[in-house]
């Protein structure tokens, strides 16, 4: 029987198995969907499906740099306990190194690792470790020099916060200082020009309303708004922020004094943006006892 892409897709959605494993299961069972599910179960490759509904908001961010290219990869787990597991950390390291050769997260999932697609390696690990895990995202940064920094490191080049900073010029140590600054301050963008226009308009609307409540003349209000927006840009843009190492300088000024230009940055924090499920302790115990 011919195995179609739709059949593979359906089996993957049913079992949570990787694409190649789903295709092999259908081939082995001559396209019989129920038999294919059982085939995957016997191989331990369908266990991932039982875990896929659970929120994976813990985990680690891995960083790697090669030449003028740096990558950051987030691998999530359900619990911090698993994130401290040596096998999980090996996964983070291998996935991060594989990311140096691809452009985005989809390409990373399809990339070959020890003869298998990364996505298949992950699904097999889910079956063994017994927790839902998600290869959630990756970022790429390039420059003359890319510097990495990990905050709250759990092992080499991985931790709860991973930072990359790309520089134009020759780094003399300023790169790591700026990366540490990024970890501490979490800027919204590199410069004013890179800020999300919707964020700027929202902030301007709030500051305008605050200024008008003062009851001062319109000409004074306009100056107040300009001044407050300038302060806002100074606080949320990396180049405009006061450098934590030397608050007398902005990051842009500190970089210039060091003979480099900051081209970009990435700050990736584990679980940011993920809504964690909340349930009381009694419900959690009951759920565990129910299997």
N, C-alpha and C positions, 0 to 999 in steps of 0.2 A: 504493500500500500504506500502511495506517495505521501510523504510527511510535509505538510504545508506550514508556512510561517504562522498562520492563524492558530493551528493546532499547538505549535510550540508556545505561542503567546498564552493560550488558554491554560496549558499545563503549568507554565511558570506562575501565572496568577493564582492558580489553585494551590500550588505547593510551595512557592517561593524559591524554587530551584533555579540554578543558573541556566542560561540559554543553551549551552552545549550539553549540560546534563539532561535538560528536558528533551532536547532533540534525540539524544542517545536512548533515553527511556522509551520514547515513541518508536524509534527504530527497532529496539529490542523486542517490543511488544506488538509490532505490526500495526501501530496506530491506535491500539485499544487504550482509551484514555484512563479507564479505571485500573487496568493492568499496569499502565505507565506510572500511575500514582503509587501503586504498591511496589513497583520496581524501585522507585526513588526512595520509598520508605525503608525498604530492605537495605538500601545502600546508605541510609542515614542522611540522605540529601533533602528530604522533605521536612525535616524538623524545623528548618528555618521558617516555614509557613506558620507554625504555631507561635513563633516568637514575634512575627512581623507586626502585630498590632500593638506591641508594647513600646512605650516612649523611650527612645535612646537619647538621653540628653547629657550623659556623662561622657568620659573618654579622654582623648588626647589630641593635641595639635602637633604634627611633626613638621620640621623645617629642614631643608637641604639646599646647599648652594654649590654650583659647579661653574667656575669661570664667572661670566657676567650674568648668570641666570640663577634665580632663587625660586623655590616653591614652598608653599605651605599647604598642608593637607589635614583635614579634620576627620578623624574616625571616631564615631560615637559608640557608646555602650550604654546598657541600662543602669549599671552601678559603677561607682568609683572603685569598688573592690576588683572588678574585672579590669579596669584601666590600669591597675597596679600589677596585673598578671604579666609575667615575662613573655608568654606566648602572644598576648594582645600587643605588647610593646614591639615585638618582632614584626607583627603585621604592620604596625604604624611605620616602622623604619623601612620595611620593604616597599610598601605602597608609596611612601614619600620619595624614595630613591627612584622608583618607577616613574613618578610624576615629572622628573627632570627631562624625560624624553617625550612628553606629550604636551598638548596645548590646553586641555580642559578636562573636567571631571568625567564626561562621557568617554573621552579617549582613554582616560586612565582606567576606567572600569573594563574597557575592552582590551587593554594592553596585556601582553603575555608576561606571566611571572611563573618561573619554573615549569614552563610548558603548558600553563593553563591561563585563561583570562583572569584578571584580578577579581572580577565579580564572582567567578566560580570559587576562587580561593577564599573569598570572604564568606560565601554561603557554606562552604565546607567547615570553616572556622566556627560559624554560628552553630552548626550541628554538633560540633565537639565541645565548645565552651558552654553552650546552652543558654545564651542570652542573645536578644536581638542586637545587631550591630549595623551601623549605617556609615557607609563611605559618603559623607555628606557634601563636601565641597573641597575645592582646591583653588589656589591663586598662584599666579606666575608674575614675577617681576624681573626686569632686565635693566642693566646699566653698565657703566665702565666697571663698577664694583657693586656687588650686592652683599649686604651684611645681615646676618640673622641673629636673633636673640630669643631665648625662651625664658618666660617667667614661671616660677613654681615648677621647675624642671622635675620630671619623674624619672627620666633617664637622659642619655645624651641626645640632644637635638629634639626633645619632645617634652611637652608640658601642657599646662592649662591655657597659657597664652603664648602664641607664636608671633614674632614680628620680623618683617623683612624691610630693609631700607635700601633703595637704589641711589647710587651717587654718580655724578659725573666728575671725573678727576681722580686723584690718588688719595686713598683713605689713609689717614695717619692716626686713626683711633677715634675720630669724631663719629664714624658710622655707628659703632656700638653704643656710644653715648646717646645718639639720636634715637636709636632703636629702643633703648631703655626709657627714654623720654616718651616715646610713642606708647609703650606698654603702660606707663604710669598715667598719661593724660587722655588717651583714647581720642585723638582729634577726629573731627568729622570729615575732613578733606585735607589735601595738600595745601591748597591756597583758596582764596575767595572765588577764583574763576572755576574751581572744581566743585564748589558746593552745590547741593541739590537746590534748584531754583524754588521748589515748593517749600523747602525748609527756610530759605531766605525770606520768601513772601510771608510765611506764617509768623516768623520772628518779627518782621517789620510791622505786621498788623498788630501784634501784641504790644510792641514798643510804642507804636503810634497812638494806640488807645490809652496806654499809660500816660503818655506825654500830654494828651488832650485833657485828661482828667485833672491836670494841674491848673487848668483855667487860664494859662498864660496866652499872650498874643500868638497868632498863627506863625509869624516870622520866627519867634523864639522857639515855638514847638518844632518847626522844621529843623532848626539847628540842633535841638535836643535829640531828634530822631537820627540825624546824621551822626552825631556823637555816639549815641548808644549802639547804632549799627556797627560803627567802627570798633567799638569795644567788643561786640559780639564776634566779629570776624577775627579779632585778636585772640579771643578765647577758644574758638572752635577750629581754626585752621592751623596746621602744623607749623608752617613757615611764620605765622604771625604770633604764635605762642611764646611766652617767656621761657627760655631754655632752663630746664630744671637744674642743670649743672651750674649755670651762671645766669640768674634771673635778670641781670643787667642787660642781657642781650636777648634778642629774639632767636629762634632756631635758624631763621634765614641768615641773620647777622653772624651767628656762631659758625655756620657752615662756610660762609664767605671768608671769614677770618682764617678758617682752616684750609682754604683753597679748594673747596668742593662746592658742588651744587646738588641739592636734593631733588632727584627726579621723581620719586614716588615712594610710597610705603604701603605695607599690608599689615594690618593687625587682626589676628584671628583668635577669638576666644571660644573655648569649648562651650557648646550649648547655647550661645547667644541667639536669641530669636526663637528658640524652641519652647513651646508651652509644655511644662511638665504636668503630668496627671497628678491630682491631689486626692488622696483618700485617707480616711481615718485608720488608725492602727488596727482596730478590730476588723475592719473590712479587708485590710491587707492580709491579716492572719487567716481569715476565712477563705480568701482567694487562694492563698498558698496551700491550705489544707485540701481545697477542692481540686488542686492540680492545675 
